[in-house]
Amino acid sequence: MSHASWILLRSVAVLLQVVGGIAVLFGHQMPLSMVPSMVVAGGGGALLVIGAALHQYVKKSLATQCAIRLGSPAALPSGSVLYLRPFDTDGRMGGKFIAGRTYEENVLDALRRVGPAVALGRPGEEAAHAGALRVYHDDPQWQAAVEAYLGECALCVIMAGNTPGLEWELSRCIARLPPEKLLVFIPRFDNENRYSLLCQQLARLIPHAMPAYLRGTIFVRFDLDWCPHLLCERDAPHWMVQKRMGLSLWRDDAALYEVILAPVFVGIGIPYETPERGPSQGFGTSLLVVIAGFFLLLVLMVLCGA
């Protein structure tokens, strides 16, 4: 897929989602007894789904084109982030519906200042998921590849989960990495159960007990002696949480994660300053969407009145 095709298809996807969202809102404002209200709302919902699917198709096509297939481990780019996860979480959506972003994309976007992200591709898959650059190896060599990449990465992020392969990877991370270079990600879905499982796994691997679970826990980082610390939503300024839930249509959890991860950046020697309060990064775009939606509503009202 060429760069021009990518821009065109992504623009079409965003347009479909914006128009669909506005149509759904307009349909709900009309009297329920009116047939057009159901048609407009239903059509809007269909456009939302089609736009989101098109958005995912474009991102997966690009990721597949960039994927690397190797017979043996290769050197990582300097300052890379190694992303390890259960394969069944690939493509799991982790933000606002209109943004169409996965948990993986949000986490790695927050860590972009560290370096490019690399992940082992799922054996046998034909299309890669958006996020980290996929590197494919012959199945018997995946453990050797993980060992090689652990020796070169600037930071390793591992998603908490319950698979034998992931537990082995966690044990190798602790054996091979300095504590400040390991970050455990706990996604929102099944959050408390994943944390409980992580506590059981780490009890056999580190000398310190895990802290009690806190609602909103997203990451676990480690001090120099492998003492664990929780990074939660409550660690971010209140205005940052409001900003994530505010008017911006495209900015998902990445900005919130980035603020929460400040101690991790400092630990690996990357300067970071918490941003001052200001307008949402997506405010300008969102304002244009609202204005365009207002005029679209006027057109729909005129058409319905006619």
NULOMAR-158905 format. One record per residue (C-alpha): residue number from 1; x, y, z. Coordinates in steps of 0.2 Angstrom, whole numbers, plus 5000, padded with zeros to 4 digits. Layout:
BEGIN
<num->NUM, px->X, py->Y, pz->Z>
...
***
This chain:
BEGIN
<num->1, px->5000, py->5000, pz->5000>
<num->2, px->5007, py->5017, pz->4995>
<num->3, px->5008, py->5032, pz->5007>
<num->4, px->4995, py->5041, pz->4996>
<num->5, px->4983, py->5026, pz->4997>
<num->6, px->4986, py->5025, pz->5016>
<num->7, px->4982, py->5044, pz->5018>
<num->8, px->4966, py->5042, pz->5007>
<num->9, px->4959, py->5027, pz->5015>
<num->10, px->4962, py->5033, pz->5033>
<num->11, px->4954, py->5050, pz->5028>
<num->12, px->4939, py->5040, pz->5022>
<num->13, px->4938, py->5030, pz->5038>
<num->14, px->4939, py->5045, pz->5049>
<num->15, px->4925, py->5054, pz->5038>
<num->16, px->4914, py->5039, pz->5039>
<num->17, px->4916, py->5038, pz->5058>
<num->18, px->4913, py->5057, pz->5060>
<num->19, px->4897, py->5057, pz->5049>
<num->20, px->4891, py->5041, pz->5057>
<num->21, px->4893, py->5048, pz->5075>
<num->22, px->4884, py->5064, pz->5070>
<num->23, px->4870, py->5054, pz->5062>
<num->24, px->4868, py->5043, pz->5077>
<num->25, px->4866, py->5059, pz->5088>
<num->26, px->4854, py->5067, pz->5076>
<num->27, px->4844, py->5052, pz->5075>
<num->28, px->4842, py->5051, pz->5094>
<num->29, px->4836, py->5069, pz->5095>
<num->30, px->4822, py->5066, pz->5083>
<num->31, px->4805, py->5059, pz->5090>
<num->32, px->4805, py->5040, pz->5091>
<num->33, px->4789, py->5039, pz->5082>
<num->34, px->4797, py->5045, pz->5066>
<num->35, px->4803, py->5032, pz->5055>
<num->36, px->4818, py->5043, pz->5049>
<num->37, px->4825, py->5044, pz->5066>
<num->38, px->4828, py->5025, pz->5066>
<num->39, px->4834, py->5026, pz->5048>
<num->40, px->4847, py->5040, pz->5052>
<num->41, px->4852, py->5032, pz->5069>
<num->42, px->4854, py->5015, pz->5061>
<num->43, px->4863, py->5022, pz->5046>
<num->44, px->4875, py->5031, pz->5057>
<num->45, px->4879, py->5016, pz->5067>
<num->46, px->4883, py->5007, pz->5051>
<num->47, px->4895, py->5020, pz->5046>
<num->48, px->4904, py->5020, pz->5063>
<num->49, px->4907, py->5001, pz->5061>
<num->50, px->4912, py->5002, pz->5043>
<num->51, px->4924, py->5017, pz->5047>
<num->52, px->4932, py->5008, pz->5062>
<num->53, px->4934, py->4992, pz->5051>
<num->54, px->4942, py->5002, pz->5037>
<num->55, px->4954, py->5010, pz->5049>
<num->56, px->4960, py->4994, pz->5056>
<num->57, px->4962, py->4987, pz->5039>
<num->58, px->4973, py->5001, pz->5034>
<num->59, px->4984, py->5000, pz->5050>
<num->60, px->4986, py->4981, pz->5048>
<num->61, px->4990, py->4982, pz->5030>
<num->62, px->5004, py->4994, pz->5034>
<num->63, px->5010, py->4984, pz->5049>
<num->64, px->5011, py->4968, pz->5037>
<num->65, px->5021, py->4977, pz->5024>
<num->66, px->5034, py->4983, pz->5038>
<num->67, px->5035, py->4966, pz->5046>
<num->68, px->5052, py->4956, pz->5046>
<num->69, px->5053, py->4938, pz->5043>
<num->70, px->5070, py->4930, pz->5049>
<num->71, px->5077, py->4913, pz->5051>
<num->72, px->5088, py->4919, pz->5066>
<num->73, px->5088, py->4933, pz->5078>
<num->74, px->5094, py->4950, pz->5071>
<num->75, px->5101, py->4965, pz->5080>
<num->76, px->5088, py->4977, pz->5087>
<num->77, px->5088, py->4996, pz->5082>
<num->78, px->5097, py->5006, pz->5095>
<num->79, px->5086, py->5011, pz->5110>
<num->80, px->5072, py->4999, pz->5106>
<num->81, px->5057, py->4994, pz->5116>
<num->82, px->5054, py->4975, pz->5117>
<num->83, px->5035, py->4972, pz->5118>
<num->84, px->5030, py->4955, pz->5125>
<num->85, px->5012, py->4950, pz->5127>
<num->86, px->4999, py->4935, pz->5125>
<num->87, px->4996, py->4933, pz->5107>
<num->88, px->4977, py->4933, pz->5110>
<num->89, px->4977, py->4951, pz->5115>
<num->90, px->4983, py->4957, pz->5098>
<num->91, px->4971, py->4969, pz->5091>
<num->92, px->4961, py->4971, pz->5108>
<num->93, px->4954, py->4989, pz->5107>
<num->94, px->4959, py->5000, pz->5121>
<num->95, px->4952, py->5018, pz->5119>
<num->96, px->4938, py->5028, pz->5112>
<num->97, px->4928, py->5019, pz->5098>
<num->98, px->4931, py->5033, pz->5085>
<num->99, px->4950, py->5032, pz->5087>
<num->100, px->4951, py->5014, pz->5084>
<num->101, px->4967, py->5011, pz->5094>
<num->102, px->4972, py->4996, pz->5103>
<num->103, px->4980, py->4994, pz->5120>
<num->104, px->4997, py->4990, pz->5111>
<num->105, px->4996, py->5006, pz->5101>
<num->106, px->4992, py->5017, pz->5116>
<num->107, px->5006, py->5010, pz->5127>
<num->108, px->5019, py->5011, pz->5114>
<num->109, px->5014, py->5028, pz->5109>
<num->110, px->5017, py->5033, pz->5127>
<num->111, px->5034, py->5026, pz->5126>
<num->112, px->5039, py->5033, pz->5109>
<num->113, px->5052, py->5044, pz->5117>
<num->114, px->5062, py->5028, pz->5122>
<num->115, px->5064, py->5022, pz->5104>
<num->116, px->5055, py->5011, pz->5091>
<num->117, px->5045, py->4996, pz->5097>
<num->118, px->5048, py->4978, pz->5092>
<num->119, px->5038, py->4962, pz->5095>
<num->120, px->5039, py->4944, pz->5090>
<num->121, px->5025, py->4940, pz->5077>
<num->122, px->5012, py->4927, pz->5081>
<num->123, px->5018, py->4911, pz->5071>
<num->124, px->5007, py->4907, pz->5056>
<num->125, px->4998, py->4924, pz->5056>
<num->126, px->4996, py->4932, pz->5038>
<num->127, px->4992, py->4950, pz->5043>
<num->128, px->5002, py->4959, pz->5057>
<num->129, px->4993, py->4970, pz->5070>
<num->130, px->4997, py->4989, pz->5071>
<num->131, px->5009, py->4994, pz->5085>
<num->132, px->5026, py->4987, pz->5087>
<num->133, px->5036, py->4981, pz->5072>
<num->134, px->5033, py->4962, pz->5070>
<num->135, px->5048, py->4951, pz->5068>
<num->136, px->5044, py->4933, pz->5064>
<num->137, px->5055, py->4918, pz->5068>
<num->138, px->5054, py->4900, pz->5065>
<num->139, px->5044, py->4893, pz->5080>
<num->140, px->5058, py->4883, pz->5088>
<num->141, px->5069, py->4899, pz->5089>
<num->142, px->5057, py->4911, pz->5098>
<num->143, px->5065, py->4908, pz->5115>
<num->144, px->5083, py->4911, pz->5107>
<num->145, px->5076, py->4927, pz->5099>
<num->146, px->5069, py->4933, pz->5116>
<num->147, px->5085, py->4930, pz->5125>
<num->148, px->5095, py->4940, pz->5111>
<num->149, px->5083, py->4955, pz->5111>
<num->150, px->5083, py->4956, pz->5130>
<num->151, px->5101, py->4959, pz->5129>
<num->152, px->5099, py->4974, pz->5117>
<num->153, px->5083, py->4983, pz->5122>
<num->154, px->5082, py->4999, pz->5131>
<num->155, px->5066, py->4994, pz->5139>
<num->156, px->5055, py->4978, pz->5140>
<num->157, px->5036, py->4980, pz->5142>
<num->158, px->5027, py->4964, pz->5146>
<num->159, px->5008, py->4962, pz->5147>
<num->160, px->5002, py->4952, pz->5162>
<num->161, px->4994, py->4936, pz->5157>
<num->162, px->4992, py->4918, pz->5160>
<num->163, px->5001, py->4908, pz->5147>
<num->164, px->5017, py->4896, pz->5149>
<num->165, px->5027, py->4906, pz->5136>
<num->166, px->5023, py->4923, pz->5145>
<num->167, px->5028, py->4916, pz->5162>
<num->168, px->5044, py->4910, pz->5155>
<num->169, px->5047, py->4927, pz->5147>
<num->170, px->5044, py->4936, pz->5163>
<num->171, px->5057, py->4925, pz->5172>
<num->172, px->5070, py->4928, pz->5159>
<num->173, px->5066, py->4947, pz->5160>
<num->174, px->5070, py->4947, pz->5178>
<num->175, px->5085, py->4936, pz->5176>
<num->176, px->5093, py->4946, pz->5161>
<num->177, px->5087, py->4964, pz->5164>
<num->178, px->5091, py->4978, pz->5177>
<num->179, px->5075, py->4981, pz->5187>
<num->180, px->5073, py->4999, pz->5179>
<num->181, px->5072, py->4991, pz->5162>
<num->182, px->5057, py->4980, pz->5165>
<num->183, px->5039, py->4987, pz->5165>
<num->184, px->5023, py->4976, pz->5167>
<num->185, px->5007, py->4982, pz->5158>
<num->186, px->4990, py->4977, pz->5166>
<num->187, px->4976, py->4982, pz->5154>
<num->188, px->4959, py->4987, pz->5160>
<num->189, px->4950, py->4972, pz->5154>
<num->190, px->4951, py->4958, pz->5168>
<num->191, px->4962, py->4970, pz->5177>
<num->192, px->4961, py->4964, pz->5195>
<num->193, px->4962, py->4945, pz->5190>
<num->194, px->4978, py->4949, pz->5179>
<num->195, px->4986, py->4958, pz->5194>
<num->196, px->4982, py->4943, pz->5206>
<num->197, px->4990, py->4931, pz->5193>
<num->198, px->5005, py->4943, pz->5192>
<num->199, px->5007, py->4943, pz->5211>
<num->200, px->5008, py->4924, pz->5211>
<num->201, px->5021, py->4923, pz->5197>
<num->202, px->5032, py->4937, pz->5204>
<num->203, px->5031, py->4929, pz->5222>
<num->204, px->5043, py->4915, pz->5214>
<num->205, px->5054, py->4927, pz->5205>
<num->206, px->5058, py->4943, pz->5216>
<num->207, px->5062, py->4945, pz->5234>
<num->208, px->5049, py->4958, pz->5238>
<num->209, px->5030, py->4956, pz->5240>
<num->210, px->5018, py->4965, pz->5228>
<num->211, px->5008, py->4979, pz->5235>
<num->212, px->4989, py->4977, pz->5238>
<num->213, px->4979, py->4980, pz->5222>
<num->214, px->4973, py->4997, pz->5219>
<num->215, px->4959, py->5001, pz->5207>
<num->216, px->4965, py->5009, pz->5191>
<num->217, px->4982, py->5000, pz->5192>
<num->218, px->4990, py->5001, pz->5174>
<num->219, px->5009, py->4997, pz->5176>
<num->220, px->5021, py->4990, pz->5188>
<num->221, px->5039, py->4996, pz->5189>
<num->222, px->5054, py->4990, pz->5199>
<num->223, px->5067, py->4999, pz->5210>
<num->224, px->5085, py->4994, pz->5209>
<num->225, px->5082, py->4980, pz->5222>
<num->226, px->5067, py->4973, pz->5213>
<num->227, px->5055, py->4982, pz->5224>
<num->228, px->5039, py->4984, pz->5215>
<num->229, px->5029, py->5000, pz->5213>
<num->230, px->5011, py->5002, pz->5206>
<num->231, px->5008, py->5016, pz->5193>
<num->232, px->4989, py->5020, pz->5193>
<num->233, px->4978, py->5033, pz->5185>
<num->234, px->4977, py->5042, pz->5201>
<num->235, px->4996, py->5046, pz->5199>
<num->236, px->4991, py->5058, pz->5184>
<num->237, px->4985, py->5076, pz->5188>
<num->238, px->4966, py->5077, pz->5189>
<num->239, px->4966, py->5088, pz->5173>
<num->240, px->4975, py->5075, pz->5163>
<num->241, px->4962, py->5062, pz->5167>
<num->242, px->4948, py->5075, pz->5162>
<num->243, px->4958, py->5079, pz->5146>
<num->244, px->4958, py->5061, pz->5141>
<num->245, px->4939, py->5060, pz->5144>
<num->246, px->4936, py->5077, pz->5136>
<num->247, px->4932, py->5084, pz->5119>
<num->248, px->4947, py->5076, pz->5109>
<num->249, px->4941, py->5062, pz->5098>
<num->250, px->4957, py->5055, pz->5093>
<num->251, px->4969, py->5056, pz->5108>
<num->252, px->4966, py->5040, pz->5118>
<num->253, px->4975, py->5034, pz->5134>
<num->254, px->4993, py->5037, pz->5127>
<num->255, px->4994, py->5055, pz->5134>
<num->256, px->4988, py->5048, pz->5151>
<num->257, px->5000, py->5034, pz->5151>
<num->258, px->5015, py->5045, pz->5146>
<num->259, px->5012, py->5056, pz->5162>
<num->260, px->5011, py->5040, pz->5173>
<num->261, px->5027, py->5033, pz->5166>
<num->262, px->5037, py->5048, pz->5171>
<num->263, px->5047, py->5038, pz->5184>
<num->264, px->5051, py->5025, pz->5171>
<num->265, px->5058, py->5038, pz->5159>
<num->266, px->5069, py->5045, pz->5173>
<num->267, px->5075, py->5027, pz->5179>
<num->268, px->5082, py->5024, pz->5161>
<num->269, px->5090, py->5041, pz->5159>
<num->270, px->5077, py->5049, pz->5148>
<num->271, px->5073, py->5067, pz->5154>
<num->272, px->5054, py->5070, pz->5156>
<num->273, px->5044, py->5085, pz->5163>
<num->274, px->5025, py->5083, pz->5166>
<num->275, px->5016, py->5094, pz->5154>
<num->276, px->5008, py->5110, pz->5161>
<num->277, px->4989, py->5111, pz->5160>
<num->278, px->4983, py->5117, pz->5143>
<num->279, px->4970, py->5114, pz->5129>
<num->280, px->4968, py->5096, pz->5123>
<num->281, px->4980, py->5091, pz->5109>
<num->282, px->4965, py->5086, pz->5099>
<num->283, px->4955, py->5102, pz->5103>
<num->284, px->4957, py->5111, pz->5086>
<num->285, px->4953, py->5096, pz->5076>
<num->286, px->4938, py->5092, pz->5087>
<num->287, px->4932, py->5110, pz->5086>
<num->288, px->4932, py->5109, pz->5067>
<num->289, px->4922, py->5092, pz->5068>
<num->290, px->4909, py->5100, pz->5079>
<num->291, px->4907, py->5115, pz->5067>
<num->292, px->4906, py->5103, pz->5052>
<num->293, px->4894, py->5093, pz->5062>
<num->294, px->4883, py->5108, pz->5065>
<num->295, px->4881, py->5112, pz->5047>
<num->296, px->4878, py->5094, pz->5043>
<num->297, px->4864, py->5094, pz->5056>
<num->298, px->4856, py->5110, pz->5048>
<num->299, px->4857, py->5101, pz->5031>
<num->300, px->4848, py->5086, pz->5038>
<num->301, px->4835, py->5096, pz->5046>
<num->302, px->4831, py->5105, pz->5030>
<num->303, px->4830, py->5089, pz->5021>
<num->304, px->4819, py->5081, pz->5034>
<num->305, px->4808, py->5097, pz->5034>
<num->306, px->4806, py->5096, pz->5015>
***
